[in-house]
Amino acid sequence: MKKTVIPFLALCLFSLLACHKDHVTFTGTTSDSTTTGTLNINLIAGAQFAGAYSASNCELIISEPAGKVLLDTVVPSYTAINTSLRTNYTLVDVTNIFYNSYLGKYNATTYKAVNPAGWANDYNLSYYSPLATLSSSTIANMVYINMPNLNNFMFDQSSIQGITDTIDVLNHVAIGVYYYVPGNYAYMMCAPLGLYSMHMPQTLRDTVDCTHLDTAVAVTFTPSSYYSFSSSNLYGYPDTTNISTALGLYTYWVNPLWSLQELWYPPKYFQKYALETTYTSNNKELVTAYSYTSSISSNIAYPDPGSYTIGASQNNNFTVSWNAGMPTYYYTTWQDSTLTWTLYASPDSATLNPLAMLTAQSSKMLKGTNLSSLALANFQFENVSGYNYSSFLALTCDSALLQKTRVSGGIAYNKSF
């Protein structure tokens, strides 16, 4: 079998707001004497950029349901927006827009009928296996000798940062290069054999003898006649009170060059596991299942494609009905050659005129852009355990809250057109 090295790469969801380029304070005013309410906003605009799109500016628009614009500002990304908006509405529409120089088109996201008063950023982040920021910059090596099999060697350490792997096939030695964090384990998986090592580093170049390794548990997920297994991604938490101890345990996706178990997991050392798996259909559908539990289950509650009906899919008339209970949220993505726009909505908001909503906001960055050719490209809904539309966005639009909160589970259904 061809030798394959699968490193666990860094993923830090919470460094997004570490540096703010600017701070802007607005004072909301109105000439309408009947407007007596106030909506206080204190968030970071452009929180989704993270330097990935070379976007220097972003536009933040907040408007009332009927279309009246309360705030429209173009600012550098990571700008703090602190304002009091005069409105009688507690639920408003929030839109952020930026130009993606990599794709050569605009990206926009709208959250319909939301209360952003408690948000810290204007874009929702993933709640999947939140990780801590790097707490060390000390580079170290972990040397594994007497490796039983050097194919599909996986290595990770608690910093989840800067991981690279090298392998000496002749001498059966594997070396993991990582950022050393005192008191945190290093983990190694020999994927073909289901054998693993948990080692507490004592020096900056520890050696681990792999003659005797622990045995992992193999998992094959519930088969489906409609969906096919696509990928698995597992994290483990030796100490749930200290997020910095999290370890990447297994990553696998279906590949004709590999022949590996859908999942191997270590049954010892971990208080909780964060597991993400994906499944695909032949009808451009993707299911993503997530769980944060003390044990691993192979059972997947695959969403029924018949649980919803899209009655109309035009950019000026979109309708959806739910045939098996309402999800936590849903979104639609509309695009043409100049714009990709994602519109989040509560499941009880099942009839929309997307084009009228976006046009009414009179975006400064989209001025002069013809939006009439926008077409439905994607539809997603998700059931997130214990959350409705409002509480889901209150969590995922607050990076500080998200870092200390664990969602027990969720399952998302995505359909491409």
Secondary structure, 3 states (H helix, E strand, C coil): CCCCECCCCCCCCCCCCCCCCEEEEEECCCCCCCCCCEEEEEEEECCCCCCCCCCCEEEEEEECCCCCEEEEEEEECCEEEEEEEECCCCCEEEEEEEEECCCCEEEEEEEEEECHHHCCECCCCCCCCCCCCCCCCEEEEEEEECCCCCCCEEEEECCCCCCEEEEECCCCEEEEEEEECCCCCEEEEECCCCEEEEECCCCCEEEEECCCCEECEEECCCCCCCCEEEEEEEEEECCCCCHHHCEEEEEEECCCCCCCCCEEECCCCCCEEEEEEEEECCCCEEEEEEEEECCCCCCCCCCCHHHEEEEEEECCEEEEEECCCCCCEEEEEEECCCEEEEEEECCCCCEECHHHHHHHCCCCCCCCCCCCCCEEEEEEEEEECCCCHHHHHHHHCCHHHHHCCCCCEEEEEEEEC
